[in-house]
Each structure stands twice: as C-alpha cells, then as structure tokens.
Amino acid sequence: MKSLLITGGAGFIGSNAAHHFDRAGWRVVIFDNLSRRGAGRNLDWIREKTDVEFVQGDLRRPEEIESVFEKTQPEAVLHLGGQVAVTTSVVDPREDFEVNALGTFNVLEALRRFVPHAPLVYSSTNKVYGKMDQAVVVERDGRYAYRDQTQGIDEQFPLDFHSPYGCSKGAGDQYVLDYARIYDLKLTSFRQSCIYGPRQFGVEDQGWIAWFTIATRAKKPITIYGDGKQVRDVLHVDDLIRLYEMALQQPDRVAGEAFNVGGGPENTLSLLELVQILESRSQEPLPFTRADWRPGDQKVFVCDIRKIQDRLGWTPATRPAEGVGRLADWVEENLSTIQEALG
C-alpha cells in the first residue's frame, strides 16, 4: 500500500482527492489548518467516508510540516494547501505570501530532508501568466475568444505575475521547478484553471461556478461583473484527481516541468452560459445584477492542455453541462450544511 500526504486535504480539491485515493487503496494523511470556510465540514465527511489520518497544522510553521513528513514518511505528496483568492491577497498580502510562497518552500524543504524519493505535484495557477496583453481577444458568437491562440495558452507563454496572489503562487511554482532541477527531485507544477465540483464551498471572490450554483439554489443575490461574456476553460475535480493519480504513478514522465491543466478549448464556459445552464435546470429565470468590470479581470482564459495530454495520455471526460449538473445535485442535497458553513 502506498502512502500519500495531502496538504490542504480538507479543502475542496483536497477532500475529493483524499476520498479518491483512500478508495483506491492508498494510505492517506491530510494536513490542514482548517482556516477556510467549509473545511471543517469536509473533514467531517472525510472521517465518515474514509480511514484517512488527519493532522492539524500550518504550512507557515516549518516545524509542523517537518514533523508530519518525518513521522508519516509519505511515498507521494499532493501540495494543495494555500491561500486561494486574488482579492484576499490584495487585502492581506503578507499572509498570502507566508501561506503560498513560504508555505511551499517549507513543504519542499521537508520533502528534501525526509523523503527525497517521493514525487510531488504542486497545485499552481493560471494566474502566473498575468494579464496576457500579448494575447489578442475578439468577440465571437456572443462570447470572448483568442484571435490567434485557437488551442489556448501554452506553457511557453511569458510568465507575468499580477497581484500578490499571482506573485506568491508564481514563487511557489518556480521554487518547485528549481528544486526539481537543483536537487534532482521528482516535482511537478500543474498550472490549474477553474476547477469545480462537489465539496466546493464557493464564494463570490473564488469558485465562481460553485458560487453561482449555490446562490441560485439559496436565492442569494448574484452579480455579474462586466458583460458576462468572459470565458474560462473549466475542469471537473474528478478529471483533475484522475490526472493527479496518473502523474504520481508515472513521475519520471512529468518531473521538473510545469503543465497547464484545465478543461482546454473543448470545455469552455462563459458567465452567461453558466446562467443559461442553471436556468434550464431550475426552469425559471435567474435574476442577477450587473456591475463594472473588476480590476485585472481577464476577458478570456483558456489553457492549451496538449502537453499534459501527450505526456500522460489524459484528457478531460466531463463536459461543463454534465459537471454543473452534478455540482447542482450536491448543492441541493447539502444546502443547509453549505449555508451554515458559509454563514
């Protein structure tokens, strides 16, 4: 039986990953400080459904992350813990830096000291590419699209960190790649784009698909910033976790490199298209208000996923309408718990 350590294991992606790997026969340890809303609820669910071991701790404290590495001796690591919202990083950039940049450094040092043989996958972000002014955007069929990058943004696109969040996650991204090179470690960075699915306690500033879905069912006010034609490639959490497993099982095929990971051009969604899906499901109009564009909001982001597809033979299986439907089912089944967690 292989052992797996998941930092941020009580979060949205982490809890789904913990459940999957436990069911697949791995011995799973999750490390989390339970600071994010909904994390406690996810931990309760994990404890009910799995035999996962929970260790409460903070990535900012090296002695705590070193202790869990030394005691559990993981054979693989998913580093998912972190501060996840651009807006939060602007309000408190020091905490954002300490959690994302320093926290990732602490994880890498603990791995290097105690389990240098273990492969690690880091959940980076598409925000490392910044505003992407070089990518010309046009309007097509009532939504935004790239004029030239028909397959999306690839890994050769220039890095251009914007916002404290972009800087902190980008620092972690580059530390992962450099530690892989300097210390010959099996480390991989996934620059992830718009992951969604059950156990995501989405709010307006982060987790937009989950937020719209929750707000629709809970009759909460919805605001669309800009014109609603903004497009993102979206990836269901089940497809992401399947990719995590493939990467951990074949670390030599991905070690030392960064990969764009999202739904790709076949799985894109605009804000207005999400509204249409939710309206179709509820069979009634979804009221929303409009507001000005938020600073730095991209009209389109779609990542080119051909590199990871070629390397591991992976491709997303869940189409947006199906995935949103599954998320909506979870929201309906757990609405009271979600509302209590979000306040």
C-alpha positions in Angstrom: 0.0 0.0 0.0 1.4 3.4 -1.0 1.2 6.3 1.4 0.1 9.8 0.3 0.4 13.2 2.1 -2.1 15.9 1.0 -1.5 19.4 2.2 -4.8 21.3 2.3 -6.5 18.0 2.5 -9.7 19.3 4.0 -10.2 21.8 1.2 -12.3 21.4 -1.9 -9.8 19.6 -4.1 -8.0 18.0 -1.2 -11.1 16.3 0.3 -12.1 14.9 -3.0 -8.5 13.7 -3.6 -8.4 12.1 -0.1 -11.6 10.2 -0.7 -10.4 9.0 -4.1 -7.0 7.8 -3.1 -8.4 6.1 0.1 -10.9 4.2 -2.1 -8.0 3.3 -4.4 -6.1 1.6 -1.6 -3.6 4.3 -0.6 -2.8 5.2 3.0 -3.7 8.9 3.1 -2.6 11.5 5.6 -4.1 15.0 5.3 -2.5 18.2 6.7 -4.7 21.3 7.1 -5.2 24.2 9.5 -9.0 24.3 8.8 -9.0 28.0 8.3 -11.1 28.0 5.1 -14.9 28.1 5.4 -16.2 24.6 4.8 -13.0 22.8 5.7 -14.5 21.5 8.9 -17.5 20.2 7.1 -15.2 18.5 4.6 -13.2 16.9 7.4 -16.3 15.5 8.9 -17.3 14.0 5.6 -13.8 12.5 5.1 -13.8 11.0 8.6 -17.2 9.5 7.9 -16.3 8.0 4.5 -12.6 7.0 4.8 -9.8 5.8 7.1 -7.7 8.9 6.3 -5.5 10.3 9.1 -5.8 14.0 9.9 -3.0 16.1 11.2 -3.9 19.7 12.0 -1.1 22.1 11.3 0.0 25.3 9.5 2.2 25.5 6.4 3.8 28.6 7.7 5.4 26.8 10.6 8.3 24.6 9.4 8.4 22.5 12.5 4.8 21.4 12.0 5.2 20.4 8.3 8.6 18.8 9.0 7.0 16.7 11.8 4.3 15.3 9.6 6.9 14.4 6.9 9.2 12.8 9.4 6.5 10.8 11.1 4.5 9.6 8.1 7.3 9.2 5.6 4.9 9.7 2.6 5.8 8.0 -0.7 4.0 10.7 -2.7 2.7 14.3 -2.0 -0.1 16.5 -3.3 0.7 20.0 -2.2 -2.8 21.6 -2.4 -2.7 23.8 0.7 -2.7 27.6 0.2 -4.5 30.9 0.1 -6.7 30.8 -2.9 -8.3 34.2 -3.7 -6.8 37.2 -5.5 -9.0 39.6 -3.6 -7.8 38.2 -0.2 -4.2 38.6 -1.3 -4.8 42.3 -2.0 -6.3 42.9 1.4 -3.6 40.9 3.3 -0.5 40.4 1.1 1.7 39.3 3.9 -0.5 36.4 4.9 -0.8 35.5 1.3 3.0 35.4 0.9 3.5 33.4 4.0 1.0 30.8 3.2 1.7 30.4 -0.5 5.3 31.2 -1.1 6.9 30.5 2.4 4.5 27.6 2.9 5.5 25.9 -0.4 9.2 26.5 0.5 8.6 24.8 3.8 7.0 21.8 2.1 9.9 21.5 -0.4 12.5 21.6 2.4 10.7 19.0 4.4 10.4 16.7 1.4 14.1 17.2 0.5 15.2 16.4 4.1 12.9 13.4 4.8 11.6 11.8 1.6 13.6 13.0 -1.4 12.5 10.0 -3.4 8.8 11.0 -3.2 7.1 12.6 -6.2 5.2 15.8 -5.5 2.5 17.6 -7.6 2.0 21.3 -6.8 -1.3 23.0 -7.5 -0.2 26.2 -9.2 -2.5 28.5 -11.1 -3.0 30.1 -14.5 -2.6 33.4 -12.7 1.2 33.0 -13.3 0.6 34.3 -16.8 -0.8 37.7 -15.6 -2.9 39.9 -17.8 -1.6 38.4 -21.0 -1.8 41.6 -23.0 0.0 39.9 -25.9 -3.0 37.6 -26.5 -5.4 39.4 -28.7 -9.1 38.9 -27.7 -12.1 39.2 -30.0 -15.8 38.7 -29.6 -17.3 35.7 -31.4 -20.8 34.3 -31.1 -21.7 36.3 -28.0 -18.5 35.3 -26.1 -14.9 36.3 -25.9 -12.2 34.2 -27.6 -8.5 34.4 -28.5 -7.9 35.7 -32.1 -4.8 33.6 -32.6 -4.3 31.1 -29.8 -7.0 28.7 -31.0 -5.8 25.9 -28.8 -5.4 28.2 -25.8 -2.4 29.5 -23.8 0.6 27.0 -23.7 3.4 26.7 -21.2 5.8 28.8 -23.4 3.6 32.0 -22.8 5.6 34.5 -20.8 5.2 34.5 -17.1 3.9 37.8 -15.8 2.8 37.7 -12.2 0.0 40.2 -11.3 -1.5 40.7 -7.8 0.1 39.4 -4.6 -1.6 36.1 -5.2 0.0 35.8 -8.6 3.3 36.6 -7.1 3.0 34.1 -4.2 1.7 31.2 -6.3 4.2 32.0 -9.0 7.1 32.0 -6.5 5.9 28.5 -5.4 5.7 27.4 -9.0 9.3 28.5 -9.7 10.6 27.0 -6.5 9.1 23.6 -7.4 10.8 23.7 -10.8 14.1 24.8 -9.4 14.2 22.3 -6.6 13.5 19.6 -9.1 16.5 20.8 -11.1 19.0 21.6 -8.3 18.2 18.7 -6.0 17.1 16.1 -8.6 13.7 15.7 -7.0 10.5 14.4 -8.7 8.5 17.6 -8.5 5.8 18.8 -10.9 3.8 22.0 -11.2 0.2 22.0 -12.5 -1.0 25.5 -13.5 -4.6 24.8 -12.9 -7.6 26.6 -14.5 -11.1 26.9 -13.0 -11.6 23.6 -11.1 -15.1 22.9 -9.9 -17.2 20.2 -8.4 -18.8 18.9 -5.2 -17.5 19.9 -1.8 -16.6 23.4 -3.1 -17.9 26.0 -0.7 -17.7 28.7 -3.4 -18.0 32.4 -2.6 -18.2 35.4 -4.9 -14.5 36.1 -4.9 -13.4 32.5 -5.5 -15.0 29.4 -7.0 -17.4 31.2 -9.4 -19.2 28.1 -10.8 -19.9 26.8 -7.3 -20.9 30.3 -6.1 -23.4 30.8 -8.9 -24.8 27.3 -8.3 -25.1 27.8 -4.5 -26.6 31.3 -4.9 -29.2 30.1 -7.4 -30.5 27.4 -5.0 -30.2 29.5 -1.9 -31.9 32.5 -3.6 -29.0 34.8 -2.9 -28.3 37.9 -5.0 -25.9 37.3 -7.9 -23.8 40.0 -9.5 -22.1 39.7 -12.9 -19.1 42.0 -13.2 -18.6 43.2 -16.8 -20.8 42.0 -19.6 -20.9 38.2 -18.8 -19.2 37.2 -22.0 -16.0 36.3 -20.1 -14.8 32.8 -20.9 -12.8 30.2 -18.9 -11.9 26.6 -19.6 -13.4 24.6 -16.8 -12.3 21.2 -15.3 -14.3 18.9 -13.1 -12.5 17.9 -10.0 -12.9 14.2 -10.8 -10.9 14.7 -14.0 -8.2 16.6 -12.1 -7.8 13.9 -9.5 -7.5 11.2 -12.2 -4.7 13.3 -13.6 -3.0 13.6 -10.2 -3.1 9.8 -9.9 -1.5 9.3 -13.3 1.2 11.9 -12.5 2.1 10.2 -9.2 2.2 6.8 -10.8 4.5 8.0 -13.6 6.6 10.7 -12.0 9.5 10.4 -14.4 7.3 11.5 -17.3 6.4 14.8 -15.7 9.2 15.6 -13.1 10.8 19.0 -13.3 8.2 20.5 -15.6 5.1 22.7 -15.5 1.9 21.8 -17.2 -1.2 23.8 -18.0 -4.2 21.9 -16.6 -7.8 22.8 -17.3 -10.7 21.8 -19.5 -9.0 23.1 -22.6 -10.8 24.5 -25.7 -13.3 21.7 -25.7 -14.6 22.6 -22.2 -15.2 26.4 -22.0 -17.9 28.3 -20.4 -18.9 32.0 -20.2 -20.7 33.5 -17.2 -23.9 34.0 -19.3 -23.7 30.4 -20.5 -23.5 29.2 -16.9 -26.6 31.2 -16.1 -28.3 29.5 -19.0 -27.4 26.0 -17.7 -28.7 26.9 -14.2 -31.9 28.4 -15.7 -32.5 25.3 -17.7 -32.2 23.2 -14.7 -34.4 25.3 -12.4 -36.9 26.0 -15.2 -37.1 29.7 -14.2 -35.2 32.9 -14.9 -32.1 33.5 -12.8 -32.1 37.2 -11.7 -28.8 39.0 -11.4 -27.5 42.5 -11.3 -24.6 43.9 -13.3 -21.6 45.9 -12.1 -18.4 47.3 -13.6 -15.5 45.1 -14.6 -13.3 44.3 -11.7 -9.6 45.4 -11.9 -7.5 42.8 -13.7 -10.4 40.6 -14.8 -9.4 38.7 -18.0 -12.0 38.6 -20.8 -10.8 35.1 -21.6 -8.5 32.4 -20.3 -8.3 29.0 -22.0 -5.3 26.8 -21.5 -3.6 24.6 -24.1 -3.5 21.2 -22.5 -1.8 19.3 -25.3 1.5 18.9 -23.4 0.0 17.0 -20.5 -2.3 15.1 -22.8 0.7 13.9 -24.9 2.8 13.1 -21.8 0.3 11.0 -19.9 -2.5 10.2 -22.3 -5.0 12.1 -20.1 -8.0 14.1 -21.4 -11.0 15.6 -19.6 -14.1 13.4 -19.6 -16.7 15.7 -18.0 -18.4 18.3 -20.2 -19.5 21.5 -18.5 -23.3 20.9 -18.6 -22.8 17.5 -17.0 -20.4 18.7 -14.4 -22.5 21.7 -13.4 -25.5 19.3 -13.1 -23.5 17.1 -10.7 -22.4 20.1 -8.7 -26.0 21.3 -8.5 -27.1 17.8 -7.3 -24.6 18.1 -4.4 -25.7 21.6 -3.6 -29.4 20.5 -3.4 -28.5 17.6 -1.2 -26.4 19.6 1.2 -27.9 23.1 1.0 -28.4 23.6 4.8 -24.8 22.4 5.5 -23.5 24.8 2.8 -25.4 27.7 4.1 -24.3 27.1 7.7 -20.7 26.8 6.6 -20.7 30.0 4.5 -22.8 32.0 7.0 
